[in-house]
Amino acid sequence: MKNEGSETRPKIKFKNIIAHFNTITHHRHIVRRNCFKMGLYWQGLTHDLSKYSPSEFWPSVRYYQGTRSPLAAEREATGMSEAWLHHKGRNKHHHEYWNDFTHNSTNPGGLVPCKMPDRYIAEMIADRVAACRVYKGVDYKPSDSLDYYNLEKKVVMLHPYVKEKLELFLNMLAEKGEEETFKYIKKEFLKK
């Protein structure tokens, strides 16, 4: 029995297996370096390990392009990304992990963003920088993470605290660079 939409799924190419493995491994190395600079050693070591699981790896290989996330290509081709649904449910540095339902008079049964712990906000910054570095390559600049956020911020559900901190750090990255931002996160933000 064929999976729904299997006729439109691209075939797995060997070169994409190697290329995607290299991309996610490179991304993890950059995140690890960034997390270590913030004192987040365990998070740096365990960041995005689910990307190597069959549920995420094989769809990402299938939709691999090298210039952007394969999850976007999967979503465009099939209407959703099963790999993303798996990933966001296992990785606390994604704000989508922290969405929940509420049942109250102002929002009966609606989805609400919850406050993320600070260490996962810091890892989210490390992740966003690494993603921009990987996909932009030599064209990367410290403002890229802020630029990307500005494109999505009108449709993203964030807890007010998370939004405040995310915007603070993305603006700091754009203005002062990675070293100063990561130092501030380690010495000020994570020490309170």
N, C-alpha and C positions, 0 to 999 in steps of 0.2 A: 504494500500500500504506500502510495506517495504522500509525502507531507504536503499540506496546503501551500501552494505557491512554489513548490519545488521546481516547476518548469522554468521559472524565471530566475532561479538562483544560479549564479555563476559557478562553474566547475572549480574545484580546488586545483591550483597550480603549484608545482613543487617550488618554483622560485618565490612564490608568495609565502610559503611556509617559512622559508629561511628569512625572507625580508621582514615578515611580521614578528617573528621571534627576535630578530635583531632590533627592531623598532621598540618593542615593549621592554626588552632588556636594557636598551640604551635609556629609555624613559625612566625605568626603575633606578638606574645608576645615578641619573641626575637628581631624582627625588631623594634618594638615599643621601647624596652629598648635601642637598639643601636641608634635609631633616637633621642631619648630624650637626650642621652649623647652628641649628636652633636647639640642640640638645635633645632631639627626639630620636634616640638611637633605635629603640625597638620598632617604632613606626617606620623608620627609614629602612630597616631590614625586612620588614614584612609587607611593605607597601605593594598593593596591586598583585599579590600572588595569585589571586583568582583569575587573572588574565591568562595563566597557563593551564587553567582547567579546560576540559573539553567543551563545556557549555559556552565559554567565551572565546577560546582559542580558535576553534574551527570556523565559527561564523565570521570571526575577524579575518582569518586567512581568506575565506571565500570572498569577502568584500574589500580586501586590502587594496589600497591605492598608493600609499606612501606619502601623500601630501596632506592628508586629513584623516580624522578618525574613521575607521571602517564601520563604526556603529552608525554614523550618519548615512553612509551608503546603504547599509542594511535596512535602515529605517525608510529611506527613499524607495528602495526596491520592494519591500514587503509591507510597509505601513507601520512597522514596529521593529524594535531591536531586541531580540531575545537575549543576546549577549549583554546588552545594557541593563535589562531588567535583572539579570543574574548579578551583574557587577555592582550596581548601586545598592543592592540588598545585602552585600557582604563587605562593603568598604565604607567605613564611617567618616572618611574625609570628603564624601560627597554629600552636599546639603540635601539631596533627594532622599538619602537614607533616613533623614530626620523628619520626614513628613509623616503625619499621623491624622487620624480622624477625630473629630470632636462632635459631641452631641450637646449643644447648649442652645439657648434661645437666639443668640446672634448668628450662629453658624450651625444649624441642625444637620448633622451628618456630613459636614464638609471637611475637606482636606485642609490641614493647617501645618505651617512650618514650625518646628520645635527649635529650641535653642541648642546649638551644638556646643559640646565641651571645647574649651580653648585649644587643647592640643590637636583636635581634629580641624579646627579653623586654620591653625598653623600648617598642618599637613596639606590642607586644601590649597594654601598659597604655594607651598613647595610643588604640588602637583600641577597647578596652573602654569607656573614658571617652566617646569620641565616639559609640559605638553607644547608650549609655545616654542621652546628651544628646539625640540625634536622636529616639529613640523615647519618651523621657519628656517632652521639651519643657520647658515652664515648671515641671513638677513634678520636674525633675531635682534630685538631691542627691548630694553626694560619696560617700555610702555605697552608691549604687545598684550600682556595679560589684562591690563586695564581696557585696551581697545576692544578685545574680545568680549569682556564683561559688558561694556557699554552697548554692544550689539544685542546682547541677550537680556539685559536687566529689566526691561519692561514686561517680560513674560516669565521671569523666574520668581518663584515663591521663596522668600527668605524670611526667617525670623528677624525682627528689627535689630536685635543685638548682632546677629551674624552679618546682616547687611552692613551695619555700621563698621564692624571690624574688617570685613572683606574690602569695602571701599577705602577705608583708611590704609590698609596694607597695599592694595593695588595702586593707589595714588602715591604712596611712599616709594614703591618700586619704581614707578615711572619717573619720579622726581629725584630720588636719592640712590637708586640702584639696589641690587641684591644684597651686597655685603652689609650695608647699613640697615636695610630692612630686616634681614635675618638676625642681625645682632640685636636690634630693638625687640624683635619678637622673643628672642631667648632671654634677654636681660630684663625686660620690662613687662611684656605681655604675659609670658608664661610664668613669671616669678611672683605675680600678685596672689 
